[in-house]
Amino acid sequence: MLRKGMQVGLLLFGIFFGAGNLIFPPSLGFQAGPQFTAAIIGFLITAVGMPVIALIVGTFNPGGFRSEMNRKISPLFSLIMLVLIYLSIGPFMAIPRTATVSFSVGILPVTGNGTLQLAVYTVLYFAFAWWLSITPSKLLSRVGKVLTPIFAVMIIVLCILGATLATIPHLTAPIGKYAEAALGSGFIEGYNTVDTLAAFAFCIIALNTLKQLGFSSMKEYYTSVWAAGASVAVLMSVLYIGLGLLGNHFPIPQSVYHDPSVNIGAYVLTQASYSIFGPVGVAFLAVMVIVTCFTTTVGLITSVAEFFYQEFPVISYKSYVTICSLLSLAVANLGLNEIIKISLPALLFIYPIAISVVLLIIVNKFVRLSRPGMRLTVAAAAVLAVIDILNQFTGWEWAHSFIIALPLGESGQGWLVPVLFCVALSLVLPQKISGHPEDEAENMTETKQ
């Protein structure tokens, strides 16, 4: 049971750990300086804890998150929410970012920057990703057992050797947002990995892979799910902390970290590899980053195509793979920094809603909750998320005053206490439903092949 779970966990870790997982921890580590511990704790909550919980919760239900949201909120909300999530983790944000990160860190130091270089690279990158994604049944053998161990070992080697470059944080004081609220800033930074949203999609891969492995009872199935989640959590935490410490102890000139065109995370990875391995470091880094990002790309394309094929079977799965690959190719050629800049507002809107959904599902497993109360909870999360976006990106005084008046508002978590209040209301409002529908799980049991 544990072996099956760990196999699935290795596959899931490989497709979880991609572009943002590589570049955000070193950037956080550098900017947090002596406040690294608080910042990395906040980061681990949203970049590891929430995705793993979401993954386990979604995989426990044979119908995934679609089934849970259909019952608790409404089928229309479920469809709209999942479409937004899949587009975010798919061709409009996460997938293009995997390609641009691998180019910026692994290829750009060799070829130099330029639209032609990026275009040629992304065409080849997505052509190969398309080829692997059209046969999703082979993900475990190709990604989980081959590519994932390669990049995991390479990242560990880089972190361990990188720790010898310096012994103290390079900055004597945190900079930017980390100077005001290190824990809250790390919490928000974890949003950028998009992994909680990806968990909504990857639970489908987990379900399908467990079916391929076969299991003799629901007890064995649930144990395998827990083992998979634990494997993902341990592997991701170790690499996040290692990459964060690498950035925390790596010297960066002021001219570099004050240059808005430079991605700090990519800079740390590039310079650390060169400092450790010399000229060979360029090749080492290129292989590590490309393999790391590529496994996530394949997992995301597969998940997005499977979702849209199940929901809108007007064209074939292979056609959805092709469309997703072509859209991702187009967005990727905008460049890394532009993708990160335009993605944050979308993440600030979707994340509070997604976290609220996961919270409701967990609580509902233990107590009956009111369906109107659960609808109120996600509505509150959505409204507060919109106001927070207006606060951060428009400078409107009323939005700023409203957000900072909320508990945890200054740390970017103003939505959390109102959402918890709405969850509490769901305990007393009418039309309560159980979190355990009729034995759907019985349909999952398959005899071992």
C-alpha positions in Angstrom: 0.0 0.0 0.0 2.7 2.4 1.0 4.8 1.5 -2.1 1.9 2.4 -4.4 1.3 5.6 -2.6 4.9 6.6 -2.8 5.0 5.8 -6.5 2.0 8.1 -7.1 3.6 10.7 -4.7 6.8 10.7 -6.8 4.8 11.3 -10.0 2.7 14.0 -8.4 5.8 15.7 -6.9 7.3 15.7 -10.4 4.4 17.4 -12.0 3.8 19.8 -9.0 7.4 21.0 -8.8 8.0 23.3 -11.8 8.7 26.9 -12.7 7.5 28.9 -9.7 8.7 26.2 -7.3 12.2 26.9 -8.6 12.4 30.7 -8.7 10.2 31.9 -5.9 12.0 30.3 -2.9 15.5 31.7 -3.7 13.9 35.1 -4.3 12.0 34.9 -1.0 15.2 33.7 0.8 17.2 36.7 -0.4 14.6 39.4 0.2 13.6 38.0 3.7 17.2 38.2 4.9 17.2 37.6 8.7 13.4 37.1 8.7 13.8 34.0 6.6 12.3 31.6 9.1 9.0 33.5 9.3 8.9 34.0 5.6 9.5 30.4 4.7 6.9 29.2 7.2 4.3 31.4 5.5 5.5 30.1 2.2 5.3 26.4 3.2 1.7 26.9 4.5 0.4 28.0 1.0 3.0 26.2 -1.2 3.0 22.8 0.6 0.3 22.5 3.3 -2.7 23.8 1.3 -1.8 21.9 -2.0 -1.3 18.6 -0.2 -4.5 19.0 1.8 -6.4 19.9 -1.3 -4.9 16.9 -3.2 -5.9 14.5 -0.5 -9.4 15.9 -0.1 -10.0 15.8 -3.9 -8.6 12.3 -4.3 -10.7 10.9 -1.5 -13.8 11.6 -3.5 -14.0 9.5 -6.7 -15.7 12.4 -8.4 -13.0 14.8 -7.4 -13.6 18.5 -6.6 -16.4 18.7 -9.3 -18.5 16.3 -7.3 -17.9 18.0 -4.0 -18.7 21.5 -5.3 -21.7 20.3 -7.2 -23.3 19.1 -3.9 -22.1 21.8 -1.6 -22.4 24.9 -3.8 -24.0 24.4 -7.2 -23.1 22.7 -10.5 -22.8 26.1 -12.3 -20.4 27.4 -9.7 -18.4 24.2 -9.9 -18.1 24.4 -13.7 -17.1 28.2 -13.7 -14.7 27.7 -10.8 -12.9 24.8 -12.4 -12.8 26.4 -15.8 -11.0 29.4 -14.2 -8.7 27.2 -12.3 -7.8 25.1 -15.3 -7.2 28.1 -17.5 -5.0 29.6 -14.7 -2.9 26.5 -14.2 -3.0 25.9 -18.0 -2.4 27.9 -21.1 -2.9 31.4 -19.6 -0.4 31.3 -16.7 1.3 28.3 -15.3 2.2 26.3 -18.4 3.7 29.3 -20.3 5.7 30.1 -17.1 7.3 26.7 -17.0 8.6 27.3 -20.5 9.9 30.8 -19.9 11.5 29.9 -16.6 13.4 27.0 -18.2 14.5 29.3 -21.0 15.5 32.2 -18.7 17.5 30.0 -16.3 18.7 27.2 -18.5 19.1 28.5 -22.0 19.4 32.3 -21.9 22.9 32.3 -20.3 24.1 30.3 -23.4 22.1 31.9 -26.3 21.5 35.4 -24.9 18.1 37.1 -24.6 16.0 37.7 -27.6 12.6 37.0 -29.1 13.9 34.7 -31.7 15.8 32.5 -29.2 12.7 32.3 -27.0 10.5 31.5 -29.9 12.7 28.6 -31.2 13.1 27.2 -27.8 9.4 27.2 -26.9 8.4 25.6 -30.2 10.7 22.7 -29.5 9.7 22.6 -25.8 6.0 22.4 -26.5 6.3 20.0 -29.4 8.0 17.5 -27.1 5.4 18.2 -24.3 2.6 17.6 -26.8 4.1 14.3 -27.8 4.2 13.0 -24.2 0.8 14.5 -23.2 -1.2 12.6 -25.9 -0.5 9.3 -24.1 -1.4 10.1 -20.4 -1.3 6.4 -19.4 2.5 6.5 -19.7 3.0 9.4 -17.3 4.0 7.2 -14.4 6.7 5.3 -16.3 8.1 8.3 -18.1 7.7 11.1 -15.6 7.4 9.5 -12.1 10.1 6.9 -12.5 12.6 8.6 -14.8 12.5 12.4 -15.0 11.4 13.2 -11.4 14.4 11.5 -9.7 16.8 13.2 -12.1 15.8 16.8 -11.3 15.2 16.1 -7.6 18.8 14.8 -7.1 20.2 17.7 -9.1 18.4 20.3 -7.0 19.5 18.7 -3.8 23.1 18.7 -5.0 22.9 22.4 -5.9 21.4 23.3 -2.6 24.0 21.3 -0.5 27.0 22.7 -2.4 25.4 26.1 -2.6 25.3 26.2 1.2 29.1 26.2 1.2 29.2 29.6 -0.6 28.3 31.6 2.5 27.2 31.0 6.1 25.1 34.0 7.0 22.3 35.9 5.3 23.6 38.4 2.7 21.2 41.1 3.8 21.3 42.5 7.3 17.6 43.5 7.1 14.7 42.3 5.0 13.7 44.4 2.0 10.4 45.2 0.3 7.3 43.6 1.5 9.3 41.3 3.8 10.4 44.3 5.9 6.7 44.9 6.9 5.3 41.4 7.3 7.6 38.5 6.6 5.1 35.7 7.5 2.3 37.3 5.5 4.5 38.0 2.5 5.7 34.4 2.5 2.1 33.3 2.7 1.2 35.4 -0.4 4.4 34.3 -2.2 3.2 30.7 -1.9 0.2 31.7 -4.0 2.5 32.2 -7.0 3.4 28.5 -7.1 -0.2 28.0 -8.2 0.0 24.5 -6.5 -3.2 24.7 -4.5 -5.0 25.4 -7.8 -3.0 22.7 -9.5 -4.2 20.2 -6.8 -7.7 20.6 -8.1 -6.5 19.2 -11.4 -3.8 16.8 -10.2 -6.2 14.8 -8.1 -7.6 13.5 -11.4 -4.1 12.2 -12.3 -3.8 10.6 -8.9 -7.2 8.9 -9.3 -6.3 7.6 -12.8 -2.8 6.4 -11.7 -4.2 4.6 -8.6 -6.7 2.8 -10.9 -3.8 1.7 -13.1 -1.9 0.3 -10.1 -5.0 -1.4 -8.8 -6.1 -1.9 -5.1 -8.0 -4.6 -3.4 -10.0 -2.5 -0.8 -10.9 1.0 0.1 -8.6 0.8 3.1 -5.7 0.2 0.8 -6.8 3.0 -1.5 -7.1 5.5 1.3 -3.7 4.5 2.8 -2.2 4.9 -0.7 -3.7 8.4 -0.9 -2.2 9.4 2.5 1.2 8.0 1.5 1.1 9.9 -1.8 0.3 13.2 0.0 3.0 12.6 2.7 5.6 11.9 0.0 4.7 15.1 -1.9 4.8 17.2 1.3 8.2 15.9 2.4 9.9 16.2 -1.0 8.5 19.7 -1.7 9.4 21.0 1.8 13.0 19.8 1.6 13.6 21.4 -1.7 11.8 24.7 -0.8 13.8 25.1 2.3 17.1 24.3 0.5 16.4 26.7 -2.4 15.2 29.4 0.1 18.5 29.0 2.1 20.5 29.2 -1.1 18.9 32.6 -1.9 19.2 33.7 1.7 23.0 33.2 1.7 23.8 34.2 -1.8 25.4 37.6 -2.4 23.6 39.8 -5.0 24.8 43.2 -6.0 22.5 46.1 -5.4 22.5 46.9 -9.1 21.0 43.5 -9.8 18.2 43.4 -7.2 17.2 46.9 -7.9 16.9 46.2 -11.6 13.2 45.4 -12.4 14.1 43.4 -15.5 16.1 40.9 -13.4 14.3 37.9 -11.8 16.1 37.4 -8.5 15.3 33.7 -8.3 16.6 33.0 -11.8 19.7 35.1 -11.1 20.5 33.1 -7.9 20.1 29.7 -9.6 22.3 30.8 -12.5 25.1 32.4 -10.5 25.1 29.7 -7.9 25.5 27.0 -10.5 28.3 28.9 -12.1 30.1 29.6 -8.8 29.9 25.9 -7.9 30.6 24.1 -11.1 32.3 26.8 -13.2 31.6 26.7 -17.0 30.0 23.2 -16.6 27.5 24.8 -14.3 25.7 26.3 -17.3 25.0 22.8 -18.7 24.1 21.4 -15.2 21.6 24.2 -14.6 20.1 23.9 -18.1 19.4 20.2 -17.6 18.1 20.6 -14.1 15.7 23.5 -14.9 14.4 22.1 -18.2 13.6 18.7 -16.7 12.0 20.2 -13.6 9.8 22.5 -15.6 9.1 20.0 -18.3 7.5 17.4 -16.0 5.1 20.1 -14.7 4.3 21.2 -18.2 3.3 17.6 -19.3 1.2 17.1 -16.1 -0.6 20.4 -16.6 -1.3 19.9 -20.3 -2.6 16.4 -19.6 -4.9 17.6 -16.7 -6.3 20.6 -18.7 -7.0 18.5 -21.8 -8.7 15.7 -19.7 -10.9 18.2 -17.9 -12.1 20.0 -21.0 -12.6 16.7 -22.8 -14.7 15.4 -20.0 -16.8 18.6 -19.7 -17.0 19.6 -23.4 -16.5 16.4 -25.5 -17.1 18.2 -28.8 -13.6 17.5 -29.9 -11.1 14.8 -29.0 -8.7 14.7 -26.1 -5.8 14.9 -28.5 -7.3 18.1 -30.0 -7.5 19.7 -26.5 -3.8 18.8 -26.0 -3.0 20.5 -29.3 -5.0 23.7 -28.4 -3.5 23.9 -24.9 0.0 23.5 -26.3 -0.5 26.2 -29.0 -2.1 28.7 -26.6 0.7 28.1 -24.0 3.3 28.6 -26.8 1.8 32.0 -27.7 1.6 33.2 -24.1 5.1 32.0 -23.2 6.6 34.3 -25.8 5.4 37.3 -23.8 8.4 36.6 -21.4 8.7 35.5 -17.8 8.4 38.8 -16.0 5.3 39.9 -18.0 3.6 36.6 -17.2 4.3 36.9 -13.5 3.1 40.5 -13.5 -0.3 39.8 -15.1 -0.9 36.6 -13.2 -1.0 38.0 -9.7 -4.4 39.6 -9.8 -6.0 36.4 -11.1 -4.3 34.4 -8.3 -5.5 36.9 -5.7 -9.0 36.3 -6.9 -9.1 32.6 -7.3 -7.0 31.5 -4.3 -9.2 32.7 -1.5 -12.2 31.0 -3.2 -10.3 27.7 -3.7 -9.0 27.7 -0.1 -12.6 28.3 1.1 -13.9 25.4 -0.9 -11.2 23.1 0.5 -12.0 24.3 4.0 -15.7 23.7 3.6 -15.1 20.2 2.3 -12.9 19.3 5.2 -15.3 20.7 7.9 -18.2 19.0 6.2 -16.6 15.6 6.5 -17.0 16.0 10.3 -20.2 18.0 10.7 -23.3 18.8 8.6 -23.2 22.2 7.0 -25.8 24.5 5.6 -25.8 24.7 1.8 -26.8 28.4 1.8 -24.1 28.9 4.4 -21.5 27.3 2.2 -22.7 29.5 -0.7 -22.4 32.5 1.5 -18.8 31.5 2.4 -17.5 31.3 -1.2 -19.4 34.5 -2.1 -17.7 36.3 0.8 -14.3 35.0 -0.3 -15.0 36.2 -3.9 -16.2 39.7 -2.9 -13.3 40.3 -0.4 -10.8 39.0 -3.0 -12.1 41.6 -5.5 -11.8 44.4 -3.0 -8.2 43.3 -2.1 -7.3 43.4 -5.8 -8.7 46.9 -6.1 -6.7 47.9 -3.0 -3.4 46.5 -4.4 -3.7 47.6 -8.0 -5.8 50.7 -8.2 -4.8 52.7 -5.1 -8.4 53.4 -4.3 -8.6 54.8 -0.8 -11.9 53.2 0.2 -10.6 49.7 -0.8 -7.4 50.2 1.2 -9.4 51.5 4.3 -11.8 48.5 4.0 -9.0 45.9 3.7 -6.8 47.2 6.6 -9.8 47.4 8.8 -10.3 43.6 8.5 -8.4 41.3 10.9 -5.1 40.2 9.1 -5.9 42.7 6.4 -2.4 44.3 6.5 -0.8 40.9 5.9 -2.9 40.2 2.8 -5.3 37.7 4.6 -8.2 40.0 5.1 -10.6 37.5 3.6 -9.7 34.7 6.1 -11.6 35.8 9.3 -14.9 36.6 7.4 -14.7 33.3 5.6 -14.2 31.5 9.0 -17.2 33.4 10.3 -19.3 32.3 7.4 -18.2 28.7 7.9 -19.4 29.0 11.5 -22.7 30.3 10.3 -23.0 27.3 8.1 -23.2 25.2 11.3 -26.4 26.9 12.4 -28.2 27.9 9.2 -30.9 25.6 7.7 -30.7 23.1 4.8 -27.7 21.2 6.2 -26.1 18.4 4.2 -23.7 15.6 5.1 -20.2 15.5 3.8 -20.6 11.8 3.2 -22.9 11.2 0.2 -24.1 7.7 -0.7 -21.2 5.2 -1.0 -19.7 6.8 -4.1 -16.4 5.2 -3.1 -17.7 1.7 -3.7 -17.5 2.4 -7.4 -13.8 3.0 -7.1 -12.9 -0.4 -5.9 -11.0 -2.4 -8.5 -9.4 -5.7 -8.2 -5.7 -5.8 -8.6 -4.7 -6.6 -12.1 
